[in-house]
Amino acid sequence: MSDLLDEYPMLIFGLEALLALFLLIFIVVWTASGRKKRAPHDRRD
């Protein structure tokens, strides 16, 4: 594994960027689904 990182030093930044992108998408989807479930209960007529 260290030979791979020595040959491609930018690989770790690419993996970190993919992880950050996945985490961002996960948080957005999770919070958006929570709002859809709560929206009908918040209405007061």
Backbone torsions as a table, in degrees:
resi	resn	phi	psi	omega
1	MET	NA	-40.3	179.8
2	SER	-67.8	-29.9	175.7
3	ASP	-65.0	-37.7	178.9
4	LEU	-65.4	-42.1	179.0
5	LEU	-70.9	-30.4	175.8
6	ASP	-69.4	-35.0	-179.3
7	GLU	-77.7	-35.8	-179.8
8	TYR	-126.0	83.3	-175.2
9	PRO	-68.0	-22.2	179.7
10	MET	-82.6	-3.8	-178.7
11	LEU	-62.3	-38.0	-179.0
12	ILE	-65.2	-35.0	177.7
13	PHE	-70.8	-36.0	176.8
14	GLY	-65.5	-42.7	177.9
15	LEU	-65.3	-38.7	178.5
16	GLU	-66.4	-38.5	178.2
17	ALA	-65.5	-40.7	177.4
18	LEU	-64.7	-39.7	178.0
19	LEU	-64.8	-42.2	178.8
20	ALA	-65.3	-39.2	178.2
21	LEU	-65.1	-43.7	177.4
22	PHE	-61.7	-41.8	179.7
23	LEU	-65.1	-40.4	177.7
24	LEU	-62.9	-46.4	179.2
25	ILE	-63.3	-41.2	178.7
26	PHE	-61.2	-44.6	-179.2
27	ILE	-65.8	-41.9	-179.9
28	VAL	-64.8	-44.7	-180.0
29	VAL	-65.9	-40.5	-178.8
30	TRP	-65.4	-44.5	-179.6
31	THR	-72.3	-34.4	178.8
32	ALA	-67.4	-38.7	179.6
33	SER	-70.0	-31.7	177.8
34	GLY	-68.0	-35.9	178.7
35	ARG	-69.9	-36.4	179.8
36	LYS	-65.2	-35.6	-178.9
37	LYS	-73.0	-33.3	-176.2
38	ARG	-88.1	-18.1	-172.3
39	ALA	-59.1	-46.3	-178.4
40	PRO	-65.4	-27.3	-177.6
41	HIS	-79.5	-19.1	-177.1
42	ASP	-83.7	-12.8	-177.8
43	ARG	-75.3	131.5	176.7
44	ARG	-128.0	120.7	-178.7
45	ASP	-104.6	NA	NA
